[in-house]
Amino acid sequence: MRNFTIYLVTLLCFFASKMLGQETFEKRAKTIASKIETITNEEKTALKIEVEAVNDQLINGTITREEAESKKKLLAEARAINIESRVVVEQEALKNLIQEKVDGKIKEQDSIRTYSFSFHRKNHKHDFKDTIQIERRTTSQFVFAAGLNNLATDSKLEDSDYRFLGSHFYELGVSYNSRIAKNNNLLHAKYGLSVMYNNLRPTDNRSFVVNGNQTNLLVNPIDIKDSRFRNVYLVVPVHLEFDFSGKKMKEDKPFFKTHQSIRFGIGGYAGINLKSKQIIKYDDNDLKATEKTKGDFNTSNFIYGLSTYIGYKETSLYLKYDLNPLFKDNVIKQNNVSLGLRFDLN
C-alpha cells in the first residue's frame, strides 16, 4: 500500500508538471501578446490626443495647414518609434520563451501553437497596421513634362517661323492611374489635371500684332533681343495606358505594381486657356527694357488635342498635338505641337 501511495503521488506530480508546463507556456505567450497590444493601444491613444491638439491649433488659426500636417507627421513618427522601442523588449521575451520551448525546458504534448507579431509603420495616415503594404488599384502620380514646342502650319513644321530650340513647353499636374481589370495589370485608365505652358519664340526680329480678328507675325521696328509668346492652359488629360510591369508574388499571393517596366499611353486632353502673354526684350539706349502685353490675342478659348507617350518606369517620351488652331480666326490655321520628356512620379 505504501509503494502504491508513492507511485500514485509520483504520477500525480508528473501530470501536474505536464499541465503546469503547458499552462505556463500558453499563459506566458498570451501575457506577452497582451502587453504588445496594450503598448500599441496606449501609443495610438496618445497620438490621437496629440493630433486633436494640433487640429485645435489649426482651427484657432495659430498655425497654418502646412504646419499642422508637418506636426502630425512628426508626432506619428515619434509614436511609431515609441512602439518599436517598447515592443522590442516584449519581442525578446517572446523569443526567449520560444527558445525554451525548443530546448525542451517547456514541454507540451498538445498541438504546437505559433505566436507571431509584426508591425508596419504608416506615418502619413498616423496609424499603425500589421499588414503587408501592397499598391492599391488606383494610385496617384505627380506629373512633370518639358520639351520643345512649335506651330504646325497645314500639319507641317517645315520652314517654321519659330525657333526650334528656343520654343519650349512645360506641364505640371497630378494624375490618377486605375487598373481596369482586377486580376490583370496590363490596361490602366490614367486621368488627372494639369497646367500647360506653351512658349513660342519667333525668328527674324518678329512679334505678334493684333489686327482686328487677325493676329499677324510682323517684323518689329526696333531691334529686339527676345520675343516670346506664352499661353497657359488648364487641361484634363485622359489616357489608356498599357503597363507591362506584370504581377509580383508575395507569400504565394499575386499583387500588382505600376511603373516597373515599359509603359505606353494614348489619349488626349481638353481644357481652357487661362492666359496669353507676349514678352519683348530690347535695349533702350543704355537701359534694358522688357515689355509685357496680356490679352486674348484672338487665341482659342478652349484647347483640345491628342497625346501619346512611351517609356520605361517613370520616364517617357511625350508627344502632344492640338486639334484646335492657336488663333481661332486666322486665315492660315496653325496648330501647336510639343515633343519632350514626361516624368510620372509615384
C-alpha positions as CSV (number, residue, x, y, z in Angstrom):
1,M,0.0,0.0,0.0
2,R,2.9,2.3,0.8
3,N,4.5,1.6,-2.6
4,F,1.2,2.3,-4.3
5,T,0.9,5.6,-2.5
6,I,4.4,6.6,-3.6
7,Y,3.6,5.6,-7.2
8,L,0.3,7.5,-7.1
9,V,1.9,10.7,-5.7
10,T,4.7,10.4,-8.3
11,L,2.2,10.0,-11.1
12,L,0.1,12.9,-9.9
13,C,3.2,15.1,-9.7
14,F,4.2,14.1,-13.2
15,F,0.8,15.0,-14.7
16,A,0.7,18.2,-12.6
17,S,4.1,19.2,-14.0
18,K,2.9,18.5,-17.5
19,M,-0.2,20.6,-17.1
20,L,1.7,23.3,-15.4
21,G,4.3,23.4,-18.2
22,Q,1.6,23.6,-20.8
23,E,-0.4,26.2,-18.9
24,T,2.8,28.2,-18.2
25,F,3.8,28.4,-21.9
26,E,0.4,29.4,-23.2
27,K,-0.2,31.8,-20.3
28,R,3.2,33.5,-20.8
29,A,2.7,33.8,-24.5
30,K,-0.7,35.3,-24.1
31,T,0.6,37.7,-21.5
32,I,3.3,38.9,-23.9
33,A,0.8,39.3,-26.7
34,S,-1.5,41.3,-24.3
35,K,1.4,43.6,-23.4
36,I,2.2,44.3,-27.0
37,E,-1.4,45.1,-27.7
38,T,-1.5,47.4,-24.7
39,I,1.6,49.2,-25.8
40,T,0.1,49.8,-29.3
41,N,-3.2,51.0,-27.9
42,E,-1.5,53.4,-25.5
43,E,0.6,55.0,-28.2
44,K,-2.3,55.2,-30.6
45,T,-4.5,56.8,-28.0
46,A,-1.7,59.3,-27.1
47,L,-1.2,60.1,-30.8
48,K,-4.9,60.7,-31.2
49,I,-4.9,63.2,-28.3
50,E,-1.8,65.0,-29.8
51,V,-3.4,65.2,-33.3
52,E,-6.6,66.6,-31.8
53,A,-4.5,69.3,-30.1
54,V,-2.9,70.2,-33.4
55,N,-6.3,70.3,-35.1
56,D,-7.4,72.8,-32.3
57,Q,-4.4,75.0,-33.1
58,L,-5.4,74.9,-36.8
59,I,-9.0,75.8,-36.1
60,N,-7.9,78.7,-33.8
61,G,-5.6,80.0,-36.5
62,T,-2.4,79.8,-34.6
63,I,-0.8,77.5,-37.2
64,T,-1.2,77.1,-41.0
65,R,-2.5,73.9,-42.6
66,E,1.1,73.1,-43.8
67,E,2.4,73.4,-40.3
68,A,-0.4,71.3,-39.0
69,E,0.4,68.5,-41.5
70,S,4.1,68.7,-40.6
71,K,3.4,68.4,-36.9
72,K,1.1,65.5,-37.4
73,K,3.7,63.7,-39.4
74,L,6.4,64.3,-36.7
75,L,4.0,63.1,-34.0
76,A,3.2,59.9,-35.9
77,E,6.9,59.2,-36.4
78,A,7.6,59.7,-32.7
79,R,4.8,57.4,-31.6
80,A,5.9,54.8,-34.1
81,I,9.4,54.9,-32.7
82,N,8.0,54.6,-29.2
83,I,6.1,51.5,-30.2
84,E,9.1,49.9,-31.8
85,S,11.3,50.6,-28.8
86,R,8.8,49.3,-26.2
87,V,7.8,46.3,-28.3
88,V,11.4,45.2,-28.7
89,V,11.5,44.2,-25.0
90,E,8.4,42.0,-25.3
91,Q,9.6,40.5,-28.6
92,E,12.8,39.5,-26.9
93,A,10.8,37.9,-24.1
94,L,8.7,36.0,-26.7
95,K,11.9,34.9,-28.4
96,N,13.3,33.5,-25.2
97,L,10.1,31.8,-24.4
98,I,10.0,30.0,-27.8
99,Q,13.7,29.1,-27.4
100,E,12.9,27.5,-24.0
101,K,10.2,25.5,-25.7
102,V,12.6,24.4,-28.5
103,D,15.2,23.4,-25.9
104,G,12.7,21.2,-24.1
105,K,12.6,23.3,-21.0
106,I,8.9,23.7,-21.5
107,K,7.2,20.5,-22.7
108,E,3.8,20.2,-24.3
109,Q,2.1,17.2,-25.7
110,D,-0.7,19.1,-27.4
111,S,-0.6,20.7,-30.8
112,I,2.0,23.4,-31.3
113,R,0.8,27.0,-31.3
114,T,2.8,29.7,-33.0
115,Y,2.6,33.3,-31.9
116,S,4.0,35.9,-34.3
117,F,3.8,39.7,-34.3
118,S,4.7,42.2,-37.0
119,F,4.2,45.9,-37.2
120,H,4.1,48.2,-40.2
121,R,4.5,52.0,-39.7
122,K,2.3,54.1,-41.9
123,N,3.2,57.7,-41.0
124,H,1.1,59.7,-43.4
125,K,-2.2,58.1,-42.0
126,H,-1.0,58.5,-38.4
127,D,-1.8,54.8,-37.8
128,F,0.0,51.5,-37.2
129,K,-1.0,48.4,-39.0
130,D,0.1,44.8,-39.1
131,T,-0.5,44.2,-42.8
132,I,1.8,43.9,-45.8
133,Q,1.8,47.2,-47.8
134,I,0.7,46.5,-51.4
135,E,0.0,49.1,-54.0
136,R,-3.7,50.0,-54.4
137,R,-5.7,49.5,-57.5
138,T,-5.8,53.3,-58.0
139,T,-2.6,55.3,-57.4
140,S,-1.6,58.9,-57.9
141,Q,1.4,60.5,-59.5
142,F,3.0,63.9,-59.8
143,V,3.5,64.7,-63.5
144,F,6.2,66.9,-64.9
145,A,6.9,67.3,-68.6
146,A,9.2,69.6,-70.6
147,G,10.5,69.8,-74.1
148,L,10.3,71.5,-77.5
149,N,7.2,73.4,-78.7
150,N,6.3,74.8,-82.1
151,L,3.4,75.5,-84.6
152,A,2.5,73.3,-87.4
153,T,1.2,75.1,-90.5
154,D,-1.1,72.9,-92.6
155,S,0.2,70.0,-90.4
156,K,3.8,70.7,-91.4
157,L,6.8,72.0,-89.4
158,E,9.0,72.8,-92.4
159,D,10.2,76.4,-92.6
160,S,8.8,77.2,-89.2
161,D,8.5,80.9,-88.1
162,Y,9.6,79.9,-84.6
163,R,12.9,78.9,-83.1
164,F,13.1,75.1,-82.7
165,L,15.4,75.1,-79.7
166,G,14.2,78.3,-78.2
167,S,10.5,77.4,-78.1
168,H,9.6,75.3,-75.1
169,F,6.6,73.7,-73.3
170,Y,6.2,72.8,-69.6
171,E,3.5,70.7,-67.9
172,L,2.8,70.3,-64.2
173,G,0.0,68.2,-62.8
174,V,-1.5,65.3,-60.8
175,S,-2.7,62.1,-62.4
176,Y,-4.6,59.1,-61.2
177,N,-3.8,55.6,-62.5
178,S,-6.6,53.0,-62.1
179,R,-6.1,49.3,-63.1
180,I,-9.0,48.4,-65.3
181,A,-9.0,44.6,-64.7
182,K,-9.0,43.3,-61.2
183,N,-6.5,40.5,-61.9
184,N,-4.6,41.8,-64.8
185,N,-2.0,44.6,-64.8
186,L,-1.9,45.5,-68.5
187,L,-4.6,48.1,-69.0
188,H,-4.9,51.3,-66.9
189,A,-7.1,54.3,-67.1
190,K,-4.9,57.4,-66.5
191,Y,-6.6,60.8,-65.8
192,G,-5.9,64.0,-63.9
193,L,-5.5,67.7,-64.0
194,S,-2.5,69.6,-65.5
195,V,-1.3,73.2,-66.2
196,M,0.4,73.5,-69.6
197,Y,2.8,76.4,-70.5
198,N,3.4,76.7,-74.3
199,N,6.1,79.2,-75.3
200,L,6.9,80.3,-78.9
201,R,9.9,82.4,-79.8
202,P,9.6,83.9,-83.3
203,T,12.5,84.3,-85.6
204,D,13.9,87.2,-87.6
205,N,13.1,90.0,-85.1
206,R,9.4,89.4,-85.3
207,S,6.5,89.7,-82.8
208,F,2.7,89.3,-82.8
209,V,0.5,92.2,-83.7
210,V,-3.3,92.1,-83.4
211,N,-5.3,93.5,-86.3
212,G,-9.0,93.1,-85.8
213,N,-9.8,89.4,-85.6
214,Q,-6.4,88.5,-87.1
215,T,-3.1,88.0,-85.2
216,N,-0.1,88.5,-87.5
217,L,3.5,87.9,-87.0
218,L,5.4,91.0,-88.2
219,V,8.9,92.4,-88.1
220,N,9.3,94.7,-85.1
221,P,10.6,98.2,-85.9
222,I,13.0,98.1,-83.0
223,D,15.9,95.7,-82.6
224,I,14.6,93.2,-80.1
225,K,16.7,90.8,-78.0
226,D,14.0,88.4,-77.3
227,S,10.4,87.9,-78.3
228,R,8.3,85.2,-76.6
229,F,4.6,84.4,-76.8
230,R,3.2,82.3,-73.9
231,N,-0.1,80.6,-73.5
232,V,-1.2,78.9,-70.2
233,Y,-3.9,76.2,-70.1
234,L,-5.7,74.2,-67.5
235,V,-6.5,70.8,-69.0
236,V,-7.9,67.4,-68.1
237,P,-5.7,64.7,-69.8
238,V,-7.1,61.2,-70.2
239,H,-5.1,58.2,-71.5
240,L,-5.4,54.5,-71.9
241,E,-2.1,53.1,-70.6
242,F,-0.5,49.8,-71.3
243,D,1.8,48.9,-68.4
244,F,3.9,45.8,-68.9
245,S,5.0,45.6,-65.2
246,G,3.2,42.3,-64.8
247,K,2.4,40.8,-61.4
248,K,4.6,40.1,-58.4
249,M,4.3,37.4,-55.8
250,K,4.3,37.9,-52.0
251,E,3.8,34.9,-49.7
252,D,2.4,32.9,-52.7
253,K,-0.2,35.6,-53.4
254,P,-0.2,37.8,-56.5
255,F,-0.1,41.6,-56.3
256,F,0.4,44.3,-58.9
257,K,2.6,47.4,-59.0
258,T,2.8,50.1,-61.7
259,H,5.7,51.9,-63.3
260,Q,8.0,48.9,-63.1
261,S,8.6,48.3,-66.8
262,I,7.7,49.6,-70.3
263,R,4.6,51.8,-70.4
264,F,2.7,53.1,-73.4
265,G,-0.2,55.5,-73.3
266,I,-2.5,57.0,-75.9
267,G,-5.3,59.5,-75.4
268,G,-6.0,63.2,-75.4
269,Y,-6.7,66.3,-73.4
270,A,-9.2,69.2,-73.2
271,G,-9.3,72.4,-71.2
272,I,-9.4,76.2,-71.2
273,N,-7.0,79.0,-72.0
274,L,-6.0,80.8,-68.7
275,K,-3.7,83.4,-70.1
276,S,-2.0,84.7,-73.2
277,K,1.0,87.0,-72.9
278,Q,3.7,88.4,-75.2
279,I,7.1,89.4,-73.7
280,I,9.5,91.5,-75.7
281,K,13.0,92.5,-74.5
282,Y,15.1,95.2,-76.1
283,D,17.8,97.8,-75.4
284,D,16.6,101.3,-74.9
285,N,19.8,103.4,-75.2
286,D,21.8,102.2,-72.2
287,L,18.8,100.6,-70.5
288,K,17.4,97.1,-70.8
289,A,13.7,97.2,-71.3
290,T,11.0,94.5,-71.0
291,E,7.6,94.9,-72.5
292,K,4.8,92.6,-71.4
293,T,1.4,92.6,-73.1
294,K,-1.5,90.5,-71.8
295,G,-4.7,89.8,-73.7
296,D,-6.5,87.1,-75.7
297,F,-4.6,87.8,-78.9
298,N,-7.5,86.2,-80.7
299,T,-6.4,82.8,-79.3
300,S,-8.9,79.9,-78.9
301,N,-10.6,80.0,-75.5
302,F,-10.7,76.2,-75.4
303,I,-8.0,73.7,-76.1
304,Y,-8.3,70.0,-77.1
305,G,-5.9,67.6,-78.7
306,L,-4.2,64.2,-78.9
307,S,-1.3,62.9,-76.9
308,T,0.8,59.8,-76.5
309,Y,3.8,58.6,-74.6
310,I,6.1,55.6,-74.4
311,G,8.8,55.0,-71.9
312,Y,10.3,52.9,-69.1
313,K,9.3,53.1,-65.4
314,E,8.7,56.8,-64.6
315,T,10.3,58.4,-67.7
316,S,8.6,58.6,-71.1
317,L,8.9,60.3,-74.5
318,Y,5.9,62.6,-74.7
319,L,4.1,63.9,-77.9
320,K,1.1,66.3,-77.9
321,Y,-0.8,67.8,-80.8
322,D,-3.5,70.5,-80.5
323,L,-6.5,69.8,-82.8
324,N,-7.8,73.4,-82.3
325,P,-5.9,76.2,-84.1
326,L,-3.9,78.6,-81.9
327,F,-5.6,81.6,-83.4
328,K,-9.2,80.9,-83.9
329,D,-10.0,83.3,-86.8
330,N,-6.7,83.5,-88.6
331,V,-6.9,82.7,-92.3
332,I,-3.9,80.3,-92.1
333,K,-4.6,77.6,-89.4
334,Q,-1.7,76.8,-87.1
335,N,-1.7,74.1,-84.5
336,N,0.6,73.7,-81.5
337,V,2.8,70.6,-81.4
338,S,5.0,69.6,-78.5
339,L,7.7,66.9,-78.0
340,G,9.6,66.2,-74.8
341,L,10.2,64.1,-71.7
342,R,7.5,63.2,-69.2
343,F,8.0,62.1,-65.6
344,D,5.2,60.3,-63.7
345,L,6.4,60.2,-60.1
346,N,4.6,58.0,-57.6
